[in-house]
Amino acid sequence: MASVEQNSPSKVPILTAGNISPTIMCQFEHTCKNYFTHKKIITDDQVSLIIGGILDDRVTDWIIAEHERLIALSFNVFMTDFRQNYLAEDWEEDTLQELLSMSQGTNSFWDYTVTVQSKNALLHGTTSHLPDDKLRHQIGAGMEVHLSKKVSLEKLNKILDFRKWLNEVKRCDDVLRAEREEYECITKENRDMSRRSNYASKPSFCRPPSNNNNSSQTAPFASTTNIPVARKQCPKLLDSKCKPLNKNEGCLKCRRFFIEHRTANCPNDFPNPAMYKSLTQSDADRVKRSCGKGIAAVGFSNTASTSASTSSPPTQSSHPIAAILGMSRNPTAISHPMLLA
């Protein structure tokens, strides 16, 4: 894209090589007029002084080919020809369409009017340029709804001077924005206060413990949380393996011999599969010989086996004793560390 460069107001403006947009064209025209005013250049000499600052080869070819005709033109007529030859063919219609479709949206009124007036300035010197009265109607049409209602309520449309009308509407917009910001601030404070109140009213167990960098204080909180842990199942229990329990008043759930409860009302948990070992009739006989009928535990013995013969040496290792529970339709295998009394 082309750009406009000027080292000082007394120097000829430079239009660099590149595509020329309506905005750049307007900027070049404005800079040239400032140069004419600063240097007090007469009308007849204006075009001849600034055409040397146009550096694009396409434009310089046009200037060289029609040099005598161009330097005889006034600057305004020269700019009209310049636009017609080096801007897009529909630039005027496109620019006007962009202007008519503008609206304030969430922008401030002043930013909105600056944008509209800048777009209208690109159309200066064309039939599409909007005078102040039409520009005022266009600004009013794109105004934000709440601001438009406030302008009507305060009878600002009766102000005839365009610049004074802009300043009064800006004042209304500033008031509305200040009120909106204050309302949003109050709403945010009330929302934060409500959240803090709800948080404080919750039971203490719903809130995490305070971090005092002391692991010994946070440990009890973690230990009181009951998190179910999935347990591994034992091998499936065959019906033949249930006979020792059935014959010796045993429970098919906790795998204990000589007890008063049964599977339906068993108060104990299932056996631990890690200590799994199938029960046999010899296990029941050993319990019966060692402790008598009524002791309902079969499992480890950390001392010498009392049921073995007196000639057998004591053993120091523990032997897990467990059972396999068989169900009629869906046999389930679970074991349990049963302590031998």
Beta strands, then each sheet from edge to edge (+ up, - down):
strand 1: 4-5
strand 2: 14-15
sheet 1: 1+ 2-
end
